[in-house]
Structures are given as C-alpha cells and as structure tokens.
Amino acid sequence: DDKTASVEMTADEALLNAHKNALKDDTMLVVSAKCQVDRRSGDLRLSLVQAWDLPSARCRFGKYLQVQVQLEGETSRPPQVASLLQAFAPQVEETPQGVWAQGLDIRLALTLLSSERQVRVDLHLGEGHRCYPSDAALAAWMAQAHQGQARVVYDAS
C-alpha cells in the first residue's frame, strides 16, 4: 500500500467468475495464492487459488465466536441471543458439493457472580445456533457482551 513494491497476481477466468462478489474496490480480500519466481523478470509472481471477503474468511478460518457474559444480581441483562442469531443468520451458499450454511458457532463465556461465590462456565450453543460474522454482527454482539468482549477465536495451529 505504500507503493514501494508490487507483486503481480494472476487468476484464470473461471476463478475470477467464481469470486466476482468478493472482488470489489476498497474491500479487504483474503487470498490463498501460489507463489513462484517469474522466469523472465526474476520477480515474484502470485497465482490466485482461492479468495474470501473478510466475513467469509472469518467463517473459513475461525473456530467460533466467543462472547463474554457476566450476570450479577437481578439488574444484569444477558445478550439477546435469539434476536442476534435471527438478525445475523448463516448465509446459505449452494456449491457443487451441496448446500452449505456459512457461519460460526457461538460460545458464551458465562460468569455468574453472587455475594458468596463466582461461577464460570463456557456454554456452546450448538450447531443449530450459528452466526454470520459480518462487521455489523460483531458490533452487535460486542454491544451486548460484558465490557464489549466478543471475538472470533481462530485455531492456533
């Protein structure tokens, strides 16, 4: 982006057509590419293998959406999970392999506080309760999470 160097990336027409919805100006794109040395110039050259917009990359590489919830007394309000799941339902995509619902599992990191004790539990909502992790969805989950703590968790390996 600082214009100090550039690397050429190529893609065949079929791949471009398959990813045309992700290829937009001023939109972040996550790509998988094959890197090789151009024999004529000696520069690096990339060949596009796969591309994702940011929410799709979160679905592809993320394990789950973790939301912190703290309940203390009767004034605490848990997140409105049902309305958030309905507003940001998984996006259904038809592929040659069949229909695929693109979304992340939800895990609530629940802390219950009372004057005598503190209880912590991770609550996995299960396969039927997935969320499409758009920027708007993450902002909505953060708005209802304890201290705004909602994040996509990725595999460390």
C-alpha positions as CSV (number, residue, x, y, z in Angstrom):
1,D,0.0,0.0,0.0
2,D,3.0,2.4,0.4
3,K,3.8,1.9,-3.3
4,T,7.4,0.7,-2.6
5,A,6.9,-2.6,-4.3
6,S,4.3,-4.5,-6.3
7,V,3.7,-8.2,-6.9
8,E,1.7,-9.4,-9.9
9,M,-1.2,-11.8,-9.2
10,T,-2.9,-13.8,-11.9
11,A,-6.1,-15.7,-12.0
12,D,-7.9,-17.7,-14.7
13,E,-11.4,-16.6,-15.8
14,A,-13.2,-19.4,-14.1
15,L,-11.7,-18.4,-10.7
16,L,-12.4,-14.7,-11.3
17,N,-16.1,-15.5,-12.1
18,A,-16.3,-17.8,-9.0
19,H,-15.1,-14.9,-6.8
20,K,-16.6,-11.9,-8.5
21,N,-18.7,-11.0,-5.5
22,A,-15.6,-10.7,-3.3
23,L,-13.6,-8.6,-5.8
24,K,-14.7,-5.0,-5.1
25,D,-12.8,-1.7,-4.8
26,D,-11.7,-0.7,-1.3
27,T,-12.8,-4.0,0.2
28,M,-10.4,-6.3,2.1
29,L,-9.7,-9.6,0.4
30,V,-8.1,-12.6,2.0
31,V,-6.4,-14.8,-0.6
32,S,-4.7,-18.1,-0.9
33,A,-2.1,-18.0,-3.7
34,K,0.7,-20.0,-5.2
35,C,4.0,-18.0,-5.2
36,Q,6.6,-18.6,-7.8
37,V,9.5,-16.8,-9.5
38,D,8.8,-15.2,-12.9
39,R,11.5,-16.7,-15.2
40,R,11.6,-13.6,-17.4
41,S,11.9,-10.9,-14.8
42,G,13.1,-12.8,-11.7
43,D,10.4,-11.1,-9.7
44,L,7.8,-12.9,-7.6
45,R,4.5,-13.8,-9.2
46,L,1.3,-15.0,-7.4
47,S,-1.4,-17.2,-8.9
48,L,-4.7,-16.9,-7.2
49,V,-6.0,-20.2,-5.8
50,Q,-8.9,-19.0,-3.5
51,A,-10.3,-15.7,-2.3
52,W,-12.6,-14.6,0.5
53,D,-14.1,-11.4,1.7
54,L,-13.5,-10.7,5.4
55,P,-16.7,-12.3,6.9
56,S,-16.2,-15.4,4.7
57,A,-12.6,-15.6,5.8
58,R,-13.7,-15.5,9.4
59,C,-16.1,-18.4,8.6
60,R,-13.4,-20.4,6.8
61,F,-10.6,-19.9,9.4
62,G,-12.4,-19.1,12.6
63,K,-13.4,-21.8,15.1
64,Y,-16.2,-19.9,16.9
65,L,-17.4,-16.6,18.2
66,Q,-16.7,-16.2,21.9
67,V,-19.0,-13.7,23.8
68,Q,-18.3,-12.7,27.4
69,V,-21.4,-12.6,29.6
70,Q,-21.4,-11.6,33.3
71,L,-24.5,-11.9,35.4
72,E,-24.6,-10.3,38.8
73,G,-27.9,-9.8,40.6
74,E,-31.2,-9.1,39.1
75,T,-30.2,-6.0,37.2
76,S,-27.9,-7.9,34.8
77,R,-29.1,-8.3,31.3
78,P,-27.8,-11.2,29.2
79,P,-27.3,-10.8,25.4
80,Q,-30.5,-11.1,23.3
81,V,-29.1,-14.3,21.7
82,A,-32.2,-15.3,19.8
83,S,-32.6,-11.9,18.2
84,L,-28.9,-11.7,17.3
85,L,-29.0,-15.2,15.8
86,Q,-32.0,-14.2,13.8
87,A,-30.6,-10.9,12.6
88,F,-27.2,-12.4,11.6
89,A,-28.2,-15.9,10.5
90,P,-25.7,-18.0,8.5
91,Q,-25.5,-17.3,4.8
92,V,-26.6,-20.2,2.7
93,E,-24.4,-21.0,-0.3
94,E,-25.0,-23.6,-2.9
95,T,-21.9,-25.4,-4.0
96,P,-21.3,-28.4,-6.3
97,Q,-21.0,-30.4,-3.1
98,G,-24.4,-29.3,-1.8
99,V,-25.9,-26.5,0.3
100,W,-23.6,-25.0,2.9
101,A,-24.6,-22.6,5.8
102,Q,-21.7,-20.2,6.2
103,G,-21.4,-19.1,9.9
104,L,-19.6,-19.5,13.2
105,D,-20.6,-21.5,16.3
106,I,-21.4,-19.3,19.3
107,R,-19.8,-19.9,22.7
108,L,-20.9,-17.8,25.7
109,A,-18.2,-17.4,28.4
110,L,-20.6,-17.0,31.2
111,T,-19.7,-15.7,34.7
112,L,-22.3,-15.8,37.5
113,L,-21.5,-13.6,40.4
114,S,-23.1,-13.6,43.9
115,S,-22.0,-12.3,47.2
116,E,-20.8,-15.9,48.2
117,R,-19.3,-17.2,45.0
118,Q,-18.3,-16.9,41.4
119,V,-19.1,-19.5,38.8
120,R,-17.6,-19.6,35.3
121,V,-18.8,-21.8,32.5
122,D,-18.4,-22.0,28.8
123,L,-21.7,-22.6,27.1
124,H,-21.5,-23.9,23.5
125,L,-24.9,-23.1,21.8
126,G,-24.5,-26.0,19.3
127,E,-24.6,-26.4,15.5
128,G,-28.1,-25.1,15.1
129,H,-27.1,-21.7,16.5
130,R,-24.6,-20.1,14.2
131,C,-23.9,-16.5,13.2
132,Y,-22.6,-15.0,10.0
133,P,-19.6,-12.9,11.3
134,S,-20.1,-9.6,9.3
135,D,-18.7,-6.4,10.8
136,A,-22.3,-5.4,11.8
137,A,-22.8,-8.8,13.5
138,L,-19.6,-8.5,15.5
139,A,-20.5,-4.9,16.5
140,A,-24.0,-6.1,17.7
141,W,-22.5,-9.0,19.7
142,M,-19.9,-6.6,21.3
143,A,-22.6,-4.1,22.2
144,Q,-24.4,-6.8,24.3
145,A,-21.3,-8.6,25.6
146,H,-19.7,-7.8,29.0
147,Q,-17.3,-4.9,28.5
148,G,-17.7,-5.3,24.7
149,Q,-15.8,-8.6,24.8
150,A,-16.8,-10.6,21.8
151,R,-14.2,-12.0,19.4
152,V,-13.7,-14.6,16.7
153,V,-11.4,-17.4,18.0
154,Y,-9.0,-19.0,15.5
155,D,-7.2,-22.3,15.6
156,A,-3.7,-21.7,17.0
157,S,-2.1,-24.4,14.7
